Amino acid sequence: MDDILEFILSILFMPFESKYENLKLKIKQKPNKLLRFLLKSLLVLIIFALVFGIYCLCNYIFKGYWI
C-alpha cells in the first residue's frame, strides 16, 4: 500500500519539480536575507500542507477516515 501511495505522489509532483527549482533560484536572488528566509519557510510550509492534504485524501479514499 505504501508503494502505491509513493508512486501516486511521485506522479502528482513530477510535473512541478522544474517549477519548484525555478522558484528556489528566484528566492536565492533576493537581496534581503530576512525575505529569503521567510520565502523559503513559506515554500516549505506550502509543500508540507500539500503533502499532508494528499495524504489525508488518500487515507480517506483507501481507509474511509481522515488522518
Jmol script that loads the backbone (N, CA, C; Angstrom):
load data "model"
ATOM      1  N   MET A   1       0.825  -1.184   0.000  1.00  0.00           N
ATOM      2  CA  MET A   1       0.000   0.000   0.000  1.00  0.00           C
ATOM      3  C   MET A   1       0.874   1.256   0.000  1.00  0.00           C
ATOM      4  N   ASP A   2       1.969   1.226   0.767  1.00  0.00           N
ATOM      5  CA  ASP A   2       2.849   2.388   0.813  1.00  0.00           C
ATOM      6  C   ASP A   2       3.510   2.641  -0.536  1.00  0.00           C
ATOM      7  N   ASP A   3       3.852   1.574  -1.232  1.00  0.00           N
ATOM      8  CA  ASP A   3       4.464   1.727  -2.556  1.00  0.00           C
ATOM      9  C   ASP A   3       3.495   2.363  -3.545  1.00  0.00           C
ATOM     10  N   ILE A   4       2.233   2.008  -3.429  1.00  0.00           N
ATOM     11  CA  ILE A   4       1.235   2.594  -4.322  1.00  0.00           C
ATOM     12  C   ILE A   4       1.090   4.086  -4.047  1.00  0.00           C
ATOM     13  N   LEU A   5       1.046   4.459  -2.767  1.00  0.00           N
ATOM     14  CA  LEU A   5       0.939   5.881  -2.419  1.00  0.00           C
ATOM     15  C   LEU A   5       2.175   6.654  -2.863  1.00  0.00           C
ATOM     16  N   GLU A   6       3.341   6.055  -2.700  1.00  0.00           N
ATOM     17  CA  GLU A   6       4.573   6.708  -3.141  1.00  0.00           C
ATOM     18  C   GLU A   6       4.573   6.907  -4.653  1.00  0.00           C
ATOM     19  N   PHE A   7       4.097   5.920  -5.378  1.00  0.00           N
ATOM     20  CA  PHE A   7       4.008   6.020  -6.835  1.00  0.00           C
ATOM     21  C   PHE A   7       3.027   7.120  -7.244  1.00  0.00           C
ATOM     22  N   ILE A   8       1.884   7.186  -6.584  1.00  0.00           N
ATOM     23  CA  ILE A   8       0.890   8.224  -6.889  1.00  0.00           C
ATOM     24  C   ILE A   8       1.459   9.606  -6.601  1.00  0.00           C
ATOM     25  N   LEU A   9       2.138   9.762  -5.478  1.00  0.00           N
ATOM     26  CA  LEU A   9       2.719  11.060  -5.131  1.00  0.00           C
ATOM     27  C   LEU A   9       3.823  11.463  -6.107  1.00  0.00           C
ATOM     28  N   SER A  10       4.619  10.505  -6.534  1.00  0.00           N
ATOM     29  CA  SER A  10       5.682  10.846  -7.491  1.00  0.00           C
ATOM     30  C   SER A  10       5.085  11.276  -8.827  1.00  0.00           C
ATOM     31  N   ILE A  11       3.999  10.651  -9.241  1.00  0.00           N
ATOM     32  CA  ILE A  11       3.342  11.061 -10.486  1.00  0.00           C
ATOM     33  C   ILE A  11       2.722  12.447 -10.333  1.00  0.00           C
ATOM     34  N   LEU A  12       2.133  12.714  -9.161  1.00  0.00           N
ATOM     35  CA  LEU A  12       1.488  14.011  -8.946  1.00  0.00           C
ATOM     36  C   LEU A  12       2.484  15.161  -8.876  1.00  0.00           C
ATOM     37  N   PHE A  13       3.640  14.944  -8.251  1.00  0.00           N
ATOM     38  CA  PHE A  13       4.584  16.035  -8.029  1.00  0.00           C
ATOM     39  C   PHE A  13       5.657  16.161  -9.100  1.00  0.00           C
ATOM     40  N   MET A  14       5.803  15.189  -9.984  1.00  0.00           N
ATOM     41  CA  MET A  14       6.843  15.250 -11.008  1.00  0.00           C
ATOM     42  C   MET A  14       6.709  16.455 -11.945  1.00  0.00           C
ATOM     43  N   PRO A  15       5.506  16.832 -12.385  1.00  0.00           N
ATOM     44  CA  PRO A  15       5.413  17.998 -13.272  1.00  0.00           C
ATOM     45  C   PRO A  15       5.797  19.317 -12.600  1.00  0.00           C
ATOM     46  N   PHE A  16       5.751  19.372 -11.270  1.00  0.00           N
ATOM     47  CA  PHE A  16       6.044  20.609 -10.562  1.00  0.00           C
ATOM     48  C   PHE A  16       7.504  20.718 -10.144  1.00  0.00           C
ATOM     49  N   GLU A  17       8.308  19.709 -10.445  1.00  0.00           N
ATOM     50  CA  GLU A  17       9.701  19.703  -9.990  1.00  0.00           C
ATOM     51  C   GLU A  17      10.501  20.847 -10.602  1.00  0.00           C
ATOM     52  N   SER A  18      10.374  21.094 -11.886  1.00  0.00           N
ATOM     53  CA  SER A  18      11.137  22.169 -12.516  1.00  0.00           C
ATOM     54  C   SER A  18      10.652  23.542 -12.029  1.00  0.00           C
ATOM     55  N   LYS A  19       9.367  23.690 -11.799  1.00  0.00           N
ATOM     56  CA  LYS A  19       8.843  24.959 -11.279  1.00  0.00           C
ATOM     57  C   LYS A  19       9.341  25.209  -9.868  1.00  0.00           C
ATOM     58  N   TYR A  20       9.454  24.146  -9.077  1.00  0.00           N
ATOM     59  CA  TYR A  20       9.988  24.271  -7.725  1.00  0.00           C
ATOM     60  C   TYR A  20      11.445  24.721  -7.764  1.00  0.00           C
ATOM     61  N   GLU A  21      12.229  24.148  -8.664  1.00  0.00           N
ATOM     62  CA  GLU A  21      13.632  24.547  -8.792  1.00  0.00           C
ATOM     63  C   GLU A  21      13.755  25.996  -9.264  1.00  0.00           C
ATOM     64  N   ASN A  22      12.915  26.414 -10.204  1.00  0.00           N
ATOM     65  CA  ASN A  22      12.937  27.803 -10.666  1.00  0.00           C
ATOM     66  C   ASN A  22      12.559  28.756  -9.543  1.00  0.00           C
ATOM     67  N   LEU A  23      11.604  28.372  -8.731  1.00  0.00           N
ATOM     68  CA  LEU A  23      11.195  29.205  -7.608  1.00  0.00           C
ATOM     69  C   LEU A  23      12.310  29.316  -6.574  1.00  0.00           C
ATOM     70  N   LYS A  24      13.018  28.214  -6.336  1.00  0.00           N
ATOM     71  CA  LYS A  24      14.151  28.261  -5.412  1.00  0.00           C
ATOM     72  C   LYS A  24      15.245  29.188  -5.921  1.00  0.00           C
ATOM     73  N   LEU A  25      15.497  29.176  -7.227  1.00  0.00           N
ATOM     74  CA  LEU A  25      16.513  30.064  -7.794  1.00  0.00           C
ATOM     75  C   LEU A  25      16.091  31.521  -7.682  1.00  0.00           C
ATOM     76  N   LYS A  26      14.812  31.813  -7.890  1.00  0.00           N
ATOM     77  CA  LYS A  26      14.327  33.185  -7.743  1.00  0.00           C
ATOM     78  C   LYS A  26      14.429  33.665  -6.302  1.00  0.00           C
ATOM     79  N   ILE A  27      14.193  32.769  -5.365  1.00  0.00           N
ATOM     80  CA  ILE A  27      14.304  33.137  -3.953  1.00  0.00           C
ATOM     81  C   ILE A  27      15.759  33.438  -3.602  1.00  0.00           C
ATOM     82  N   LYS A  28      16.695  32.677  -4.155  1.00  0.00           N
ATOM     83  CA  LYS A  28      18.115  32.904  -3.873  1.00  0.00           C
ATOM     84  C   LYS A  28      18.599  34.250  -4.396  1.00  0.00           C
ATOM     85  N   GLN A  29      17.926  34.811  -5.390  1.00  0.00           N
ATOM     86  CA  GLN A  29      18.356  36.083  -5.978  1.00  0.00           C
ATOM     87  C   GLN A  29      17.879  37.300  -5.190  1.00  0.00           C
ATOM     88  N   LYS A  30      17.014  37.113  -4.207  1.00  0.00           N
ATOM     89  CA  LYS A  30      16.511  38.239  -3.412  1.00  0.00           C
ATOM     90  C   LYS A  30      17.641  38.800  -2.554  1.00  0.00           C
ATOM     91  N   PRO A  31      17.766  40.126  -2.499  1.00  0.00           N
ATOM     92  CA  PRO A  31      18.879  40.718  -1.753  1.00  0.00           C
ATOM     93  C   PRO A  31      18.700  40.683  -0.231  1.00  0.00           C
ATOM     94  N   ASN A  32      17.478  40.725   0.248  1.00  0.00           N
ATOM     95  CA  ASN A  32      17.232  40.780   1.677  1.00  0.00           C
ATOM     96  C   ASN A  32      17.248  39.366   2.275  1.00  0.00           C
ATOM     97  N   LYS A  33      18.098  39.173   3.300  1.00  0.00           N
ATOM     98  CA  LYS A  33      18.266  37.853   3.892  1.00  0.00           C
ATOM     99  C   LYS A  33      17.010  37.417   4.652  1.00  0.00           C
ATOM    100  N   LEU A  34      16.345  38.347   5.335  1.00  0.00           N
ATOM    101  CA  LEU A  34      15.134  38.020   6.063  1.00  0.00           C
ATOM    102  C   LEU A  34      14.011  37.617   5.099  1.00  0.00           C
ATOM    103  N   LEU A  35      13.907  38.325   3.992  1.00  0.00           N
ATOM    104  CA  LEU A  35      12.900  37.985   2.989  1.00  0.00           C
ATOM    105  C   LEU A  35      13.154  36.600   2.400  1.00  0.00           C
ATOM    106  N   ARG A  36      14.420  36.275   2.136  1.00  0.00           N
ATOM    107  CA  ARG A  36      14.767  34.941   1.634  1.00  0.00           C
ATOM    108  C   ARG A  36      14.360  33.861   2.631  1.00  0.00           C
ATOM    109  N   PHE A  37      14.645  34.106   3.900  1.00  0.00           N
ATOM    110  CA  PHE A  37      14.293  33.142   4.938  1.00  0.00           C
ATOM    111  C   PHE A  37      12.778  32.948   5.023  1.00  0.00           C
ATOM    112  N   LEU A  38      12.032  34.036   4.980  1.00  0.00           N
ATOM    113  CA  LEU A  38      10.578  33.946   5.058  1.00  0.00           C
ATOM    114  C   LEU A  38       9.997  33.226   3.843  1.00  0.00           C
ATOM    115  N   LEU A  39      10.517  33.522   2.659  1.00  0.00           N
ATOM    116  CA  LEU A  39      10.025  32.867   1.452  1.00  0.00           C
ATOM    117  C   LEU A  39      10.353  31.378   1.439  1.00  0.00           C
ATOM    118  N   LYS A  40      11.547  31.013   1.896  1.00  0.00           N
ATOM    119  CA  LYS A  40      11.910  29.599   1.962  1.00  0.00           C
ATOM    120  C   LYS A  40      11.040  28.849   2.959  1.00  0.00           C
ATOM    121  N   SER A  41      10.797  29.459   4.116  1.00  0.00           N
ATOM    122  CA  SER A  41       9.951  28.787   5.101  1.00  0.00           C
ATOM    123  C   SER A  41       8.512  28.693   4.605  1.00  0.00           C
ATOM    124  N   LEU A  42       8.030  29.707   3.904  1.00  0.00           N
ATOM    125  CA  LEU A  42       6.688  29.660   3.332  1.00  0.00           C
ATOM    126  C   LEU A  42       6.595  28.566   2.281  1.00  0.00           C
ATOM    127  N   LEU A  43       7.625  28.426   1.471  1.00  0.00           N
ATOM    128  CA  LEU A  43       7.659  27.382   0.450  1.00  0.00           C
ATOM    129  C   LEU A  43       7.620  25.998   1.085  1.00  0.00           C
ATOM    130  N   VAL A  44       8.368  25.795   2.145  1.00  0.00           N
ATOM    131  CA  VAL A  44       8.379  24.509   2.836  1.00  0.00           C
ATOM    132  C   VAL A  44       7.016  24.232   3.462  1.00  0.00           C
ATOM    133  N   LEU A  45       6.401  25.255   4.059  1.00  0.00           N
ATOM    134  CA  LEU A  45       5.085  25.061   4.673  1.00  0.00           C
ATOM    135  C   LEU A  45       4.016  24.734   3.637  1.00  0.00           C
ATOM    136  N   ILE A  46       4.086  25.365   2.483  1.00  0.00           N
ATOM    137  CA  ILE A  46       3.114  25.078   1.421  1.00  0.00           C
ATOM    138  C   ILE A  46       3.281  23.650   0.917  1.00  0.00           C
ATOM    139  N   ILE A  47       4.506  23.229   0.726  1.00  0.00           N
ATOM    140  CA  ILE A  47       4.762  21.856   0.269  1.00  0.00           C
ATOM    141  C   ILE A  47       4.293  20.859   1.320  1.00  0.00           C
ATOM    142  N   PHE A  48       4.568  21.152   2.587  1.00  0.00           N
ATOM    143  CA  PHE A  48       4.113  20.277   3.663  1.00  0.00           C
ATOM    144  C   PHE A  48       2.587  20.193   3.699  1.00  0.00           C
ATOM    145  N   ALA A  49       1.913  21.315   3.518  1.00  0.00           N
ATOM    146  CA  ALA A  49       0.449  21.330   3.523  1.00  0.00           C
ATOM    147  C   ALA A  49      -0.109  20.523   2.349  1.00  0.00           C
ATOM    148  N   LEU A  50       0.518  20.632   1.183  1.00  0.00           N
ATOM    149  CA  LEU A  50       0.061  19.859   0.030  1.00  0.00           C
ATOM    150  C   LEU A  50       0.243  18.355   0.242  1.00  0.00           C
ATOM    151  N   VAL A  51       1.384  17.975   0.754  1.00  0.00           N
ATOM    152  CA  VAL A  51       1.648  16.556   1.004  1.00  0.00           C
ATOM    153  C   VAL A  51       0.695  16.022   2.072  1.00  0.00           C
ATOM    154  N   PHE A  52       0.484  16.794   3.130  1.00  0.00           N
ATOM    155  CA  PHE A  52      -0.421  16.362   4.186  1.00  0.00           C
ATOM    156  C   PHE A  52      -1.859  16.260   3.667  1.00  0.00           C
ATOM    157  N   GLY A  53      -2.269  17.192   2.836  1.00  0.00           N
ATOM    158  CA  GLY A  53      -3.608  17.143   2.254  1.00  0.00           C
ATOM    159  C   GLY A  53      -3.805  15.936   1.360  1.00  0.00           C
ATOM    160  N   ILE A  54      -2.805  15.636   0.544  1.00  0.00           N
ATOM    161  CA  ILE A  54      -2.898  14.459  -0.322  1.00  0.00           C
ATOM    162  C   ILE A  54      -2.880  13.185   0.511  1.00  0.00           C
ATOM    163  N   TYR A  55      -2.101  13.174   1.581  1.00  0.00           N
ATOM    164  CA  TYR A  55      -2.085  12.017   2.477  1.00  0.00           C
ATOM    165  C   TYR A  55      -3.464  11.804   3.100  1.00  0.00           C
ATOM    166  N   CYS A  56      -4.082  12.868   3.573  1.00  0.00           N
ATOM    167  CA  CYS A  56      -5.410  12.755   4.177  1.00  0.00           C
ATOM    168  C   CYS A  56      -6.434  12.287   3.147  1.00  0.00           C
ATOM    169  N   LEU A  57      -6.337  12.805   1.940  1.00  0.00           N
ATOM    170  CA  LEU A  57      -7.265  12.394   0.896  1.00  0.00           C
ATOM    171  C   LEU A  57      -7.108  10.920   0.555  1.00  0.00           C
ATOM    172  N   CYS A  58      -5.869  10.475   0.389  1.00  0.00           N
ATOM    173  CA  CYS A  58      -5.624   9.059   0.093  1.00  0.00           C
ATOM    174  C   CYS A  58      -6.057   8.176   1.258  1.00  0.00           C
ATOM    175  N   ASN A  59      -5.816   8.632   2.464  1.00  0.00           N
ATOM    176  CA  ASN A  59      -6.236   7.884   3.640  1.00  0.00           C
ATOM    177  C   ASN A  59      -7.755   7.773   3.679  1.00  0.00           C
ATOM    178  N   TYR A  60      -8.437   8.833   3.340  1.00  0.00           N
ATOM    179  CA  TYR A  60      -9.894   8.821   3.318  1.00  0.00           C
ATOM    180  C   TYR A  60     -10.415   7.891   2.219  1.00  0.00           C
ATOM    181  N   ILE A  61      -9.773   7.921   1.073  1.00  0.00           N
ATOM    182  CA  ILE A  61     -10.220   7.073  -0.041  1.00  0.00           C
ATOM    183  C   ILE A  61      -9.977   5.596   0.268  1.00  0.00           C
ATOM    184  N   PHE A  62      -8.806   5.247   0.790  1.00  0.00           N
ATOM    185  CA  PHE A  62      -8.470   3.847   0.977  1.00  0.00           C
ATOM    186  C   PHE A  62      -8.982   3.258   2.299  1.00  0.00           C
ATOM    187  N   LYS A  63      -9.002   4.077   3.368  1.00  0.00           N
ATOM    188  CA  LYS A  63      -9.391   3.537   4.673  1.00  0.00           C
ATOM    189  C   LYS A  63     -10.755   4.026   5.145  1.00  0.00           C
ATOM    190  N   GLY A  64     -11.216   5.144   4.621  1.00  0.00           N
ATOM    191  CA  GLY A  64     -12.545   5.612   4.967  1.00  0.00           C
ATOM    192  C   GLY A  64     -12.592   6.636   6.083  1.00  0.00           C
ATOM    193  N   TYR A  65     -11.461   7.140   6.551  1.00  0.00           N
ATOM    194  CA  TYR A  65     -11.471   8.177   7.576  1.00  0.00           C
ATOM    195  C   TYR A  65     -10.279   9.111   7.393  1.00  0.00           C
ATOM    196  N   TRP A  66     -10.394  10.327   7.876  1.00  0.00           N
ATOM    197  CA  TRP A  66      -9.325  11.315   7.789  1.00  0.00           C
ATOM    198  C   TRP A  66      -8.272  11.008   8.846  1.00  0.00           C
ATOM    199  N   ILE A  67      -7.025  11.255   8.493  1.00  0.00           N
ATOM    200  CA  ILE A  67      -5.850  11.093   9.342  1.00  0.00           C
ATOM    201  C   ILE A  67      -5.915   9.795  10.060  1.00  0.00           C
TER     202      ILE A  67
END
end "model"
wireframe off; spacefill off
backbone 0.3
color backbone group
